[in-house]
Amino acid sequence: MSSSKAAGKPGLYVQYGCGWCAPEGWLNYDASFTLKWERIPLAGLFTKNSQRFPANAKIGDIVSGLPVPEESCQGVYASHVLEHLTLEDFHKAIRNTFRILRAGGIFRLVVPDLEYCAREYIARLDRGMTNSSSQFMRDINMGYERREKGLVPLARKLLGDLNPHLWMWDEISMIEALAQHGFRQIRRCAFGDCEDAAFAQVESAGRFENALAIEARR
């Protein structure tokens, strides 16, 4: 879709990695195996999860590309998703995010803040806490405390119960990565400070706590 055609239509709002937050008015996508399992006829009946994906949550992976026209989105949102991607897949995701945004469209993201975790780690070291390194590993959700074997742990991993972080970001590195893919007006943002009121439908204050939130425009 050309920029001129996109400009003449109302912009779409897309959230990827939506989890259980799927407000009307947004196209909500998630790539988890759990969602795919729930959408298999009858198979979802055997899911023991206490919470199910909303009916309007769609299966879609930003890494491989969402079924959304190019330059069609006024807003895109991703909360605590990008840290679960490898560095290579992260760049694919950002490239695809840029592709679906229209000129001037807003992208807001939230990820764990590596700098915050690192400063907390150093502060614990300075206080002489002996478990500082272990707590740091738990804070960044990287590494495994034990290796579980068998079908049950494998099923838990597939269903999203075990979902470690694969790459972490601080403000400097995230801004640089977004700029590399053509984003502009990149800034650190806070909960509720977007000029586009539509983002209030997807944002949650708790997701911003001790986290890195960035807003950028195409």
C-alpha positions in Angstrom: 0.0 0.0 0.0 1.4 3.4 -1.0 1.7 6.2 1.5 -0.9 8.3 -0.4 -3.4 5.5 -0.2 -2.7 4.8 3.5 -3.1 8.5 4.4 -6.6 8.6 3.1 -7.9 5.8 5.4 -8.2 5.7 9.2 -5.1 4.2 10.8 -5.2 0.7 12.3 -4.0 0.0 15.9 -2.0 -3.2 16.3 -0.8 -4.9 19.5 1.5 -7.9 19.3 2.2 -10.2 22.2 -1.2 -9.2 23.5 -1.6 -12.0 26.1 -4.9 -11.6 27.8 -5.2 -7.8 27.0 -7.2 -7.6 23.8 -9.3 -4.4 23.7 -11.8 -3.8 21.0 -10.6 -1.3 18.5 -7.2 -2.9 18.4 -6.0 -5.8 16.3 -4.5 -8.0 19.0 -1.9 -10.7 18.0 0.0 -13.3 20.0 2.4 -16.0 18.8 2.2 -18.3 21.9 1.7 -22.0 21.5 -1.0 -21.8 24.2 -3.1 -19.6 22.0 -2.6 -21.9 19.0 -3.6 -24.9 21.2 -6.7 -23.2 22.5 -7.8 -22.5 18.9 -7.6 -26.1 17.8 -11.2 -27.5 17.8 -11.9 -29.6 20.9 -8.2 -29.5 22.0 -8.7 -26.3 23.9 -11.3 -28.1 26.1 -8.4 -30.0 27.7 -6.5 -26.9 28.6 -6.2 -26.5 32.4 -5.2 -22.8 32.4 -7.5 -20.8 34.6 -7.4 -17.9 32.2 -8.0 -18.1 28.4 -7.1 -15.8 25.6 -9.9 -13.4 24.6 -11.9 -14.4 21.6 -10.6 -11.5 19.6 -6.9 -12.4 20.1 -5.5 -13.5 16.8 -2.6 -15.8 16.1 0.2 -13.8 14.6 4.0 -13.5 14.8 5.7 -10.1 14.4 9.0 -11.9 13.5 7.6 -13.6 10.4 5.2 -10.7 9.8 1.6 -9.9 10.7 -1.2 -10.0 8.2 -1.5 -6.2 8.2 -1.1 -4.0 5.2 2.1 -1.9 4.9 1.9 1.7 6.1 -1.6 1.1 7.5 -1.2 1.6 11.3 -1.5 4.7 13.3 -0.3 2.9 16.4 1.6 -0.2 17.3 2.1 -1.5 20.9 4.3 -4.2 22.3 4.6 -4.8 26.1 7.1 -7.2 27.5 7.5 -9.1 24.3 10.7 -8.1 22.6 13.0 -9.4 25.4 11.8 -12.9 24.6 13.3 -12.7 21.1 16.8 -13.4 20.0 18.8 -10.4 18.8 18.3 -11.5 15.2 14.5 -12.0 15.6 14.3 -8.7 17.5 15.6 -6.8 14.4 13.2 -8.7 12.2 10.3 -7.7 14.5 11.4 -4.0 14.5 11.7 -4.0 10.8 8.2 -5.5 10.4 6.9 -3.0 12.9 8.3 -0.1 10.9 6.8 -1.6 7.7 3.2 -1.6 8.9 3.3 1.9 10.5 2.2 4.9 8.4 4.2 8.1 8.3 3.9 9.7 11.7 2.5 6.6 13.2 3.4 5.8 16.9 5.2 2.8 18.2 5.3 2.3 22.0 7.2 -0.6 23.6 7.9 -1.8 27.1 10.7 -4.2 28.1 12.5 -4.9 31.3 15.2 -2.3 32.0 18.6 -3.9 32.0 20.2 -0.8 33.5 17.8 -0.8 36.4 18.5 -4.5 37.1 22.3 -3.9 36.9 22.2 -0.9 39.2 20.2 -3.0 41.7 22.7 -5.7 41.4 25.6 -3.3 42.2 23.7 -1.8 45.1 23.2 -5.2 46.6 26.9 -5.9 46.1 27.8 -2.7 47.9 25.5 -3.7 50.8 27.5 -7.0 51.0 24.6 -9.3 50.1 25.9 -12.7 49.3 23.1 -13.7 47.0 23.5 -10.7 44.7 24.5 -12.6 41.6 21.7 -15.1 42.0 19.1 -12.4 42.5 20.4 -10.6 39.4 19.9 -13.7 37.3 16.4 -14.0 38.6 15.7 -10.3 38.0 16.7 -10.5 34.3 15.1 -13.9 33.9 18.0 -15.5 32.1 19.6 -18.8 32.9 18.1 -21.9 34.5 18.4 -22.9 38.2 17.8 -26.6 37.3 17.4 -28.7 34.2 14.1 -30.5 34.2 13.7 -33.6 32.0 10.7 -35.4 30.7 7.4 -34.6 28.8 5.9 -32.5 31.5 8.6 -29.8 31.5 8.6 -29.9 27.7 4.8 -29.3 27.7 5.2 -26.5 30.2 7.8 -24.8 27.9 5.6 -25.1 24.9 2.6 -23.7 26.7 4.5 -20.7 27.8 5.0 -21.5 31.5 8.8 -21.4 31.0 9.5 -18.3 28.9 13.0 -16.9 29.7 14.4 -13.6 28.3 16.7 -14.1 25.3 18.1 -10.5 25.0 18.0 -7.5 27.4 17.9 -3.8 26.6 18.8 -0.5 28.2 17.7 2.9 27.0 20.8 3.7 25.0 20.9 0.4 23.1 17.1 0.4 22.4 17.2 3.9 21.1 20.1 3.1 18.8 18.3 -0.1 17.5 15.1 1.8 16.7 17.1 4.6 14.9 18.9 2.0 12.9 15.6 0.9 11.5 14.5 4.4 10.6 12.4 5.4 13.6 12.5 9.1 14.6 11.5 11.2 17.6 12.6 8.4 19.9 12.1 9.1 23.5 11.8 7.4 26.9 8.2 7.5 27.8 6.0 6.8 30.8 2.6 5.3 31.5 -0.2 7.4 30.1 1.9 10.1 28.5 1.0 9.4 24.9 -0.8 12.1 22.9 -2.8 9.4 21.2 -5.6 8.4 23.6 -6.0 5.0 22.0 -2.9 3.7 23.8 -4.8 4.0 27.1 -6.8 0.9 26.1 -3.7 -1.3 26.0 -1.3 0.2 28.6 -1.2 -0.9 32.2 0.7 1.0 34.9 2.1 -2.2 36.4 3.8 -3.1 33.2 5.8 0.1 33.3 7.2 -0.4 36.9 11.0 -0.8 36.9 10.8 -1.1 33.1 12.1 0.6 30.0 9.3 2.3 27.9 10.1 3.9 24.6 8.0 5.8 22.1 9.0 6.4 18.5 7.5 7.5 15.3 7.9 6.4 11.7 
